[in-house]
Amino acid sequence: MRIAVDARELQGHATGVGTYLSGILEEWATLPAAARHAVILCQPETRSGTWWEQRVLPRLVREANADVLFSPGYTAPIRAGVPTVVAIHDVSFAAHPEWFGWREGLRRRTLTRLSARRAVRVLTISAFSKREIVTHLGVAPDKVEVVYPGITSSPTRASDPAGNLILFVGSLFNRRHLPELIAGFAKLTRHVPDARLEIVGENRTVPRIDIDRVAAGSGAGDRIALRSYLPQAELTALYARARAFVFLSEYEGFGLTPLEALGAGVPIVVLDTPVAREIYGDAAVYVERPDPSLIDTALRRVLTDEAERTRILEAGRDLVTRYSRRRCAERVLDVLISCCQCPVSR
């Protein structure tokens, strides 16, 4: 079988979809079942958008003589010419259109809905996301397959962690409540004087929030570091030094970075949402709502209560074994194989 892959997200700084796809490809490279198939990566010379996807990608698929197309990033060509499997990680743009500019939101809703309906199979990353796809995109439940993503190998814990370092990793969206996190952290510093906060992620807030200004005005700006991107080696080292990880998102399809923190032996603080309960179970401290006082209390709990830290990390050790990159890659491959002879929507 010849598998064409929309590989645009591997270009530049891979985050989100790029991380998901690179993990699958790395596992396929050593997976005996994958060795029997040809994988053709389709990429533009520079990252491109809808025009490349809808006009150029189908031509590349034809030239590759592909049997199936895997589109890992929400949308796919409406007329690919071969059976298509599309991965839709969440439908925040449909469930919460207020979080997106009108043009971007309309584009995402339209193309994702069309892609899902014309695809042979839709992959998603949690039972929560499956319910959302069925509800908001009108896709039949039996067409949507839940395949949990896996985490990378865990870094070695630092023998001397860098004090009370708190870490956030992920793109900065409004739904992830960075201003409230910063306000809660500022309260925390009154009780934990050596606390530091590292925020790693590109600012993609709409309407845009000046996170640097928020940090500077918090009263704890000298203890907050903001970086839009770190190479994987530096990020791994940061996980290894962290004492707590915080991720206050009210809407995710999965939420990978807190799971990676658990894999690195770092207790996590997350917002109490259905998908967080599904993914993290007992291995977290949950914050009822993004209130700075509640955030302060939760952070103090994971930093200073050794019994609570032990409880979270013991639960986390069992939990992370559920999320295997190898198992994810195997299941995605199985879906692609099962779909390669399916009829193509016209």
Beta strands, then each sheet from edge to edge (+ up, - down):
strand 1: 2-6
strand 2: 38-42
strand 3: 68-71
strand 4: 84-87
strand 5: 121-124
strand 6: 144-146
strand 7: 164-169
strand 8: 195-200
strand 9: 224-227
strand 10: 244-247
strand 11: 268-271
strand 12: 285-287
sheet 1: 2+ 1+ 3+ 4+ 5+ 6+
sheet 2: 9+ 8+ 7+ 10+ 11+ 12+
end
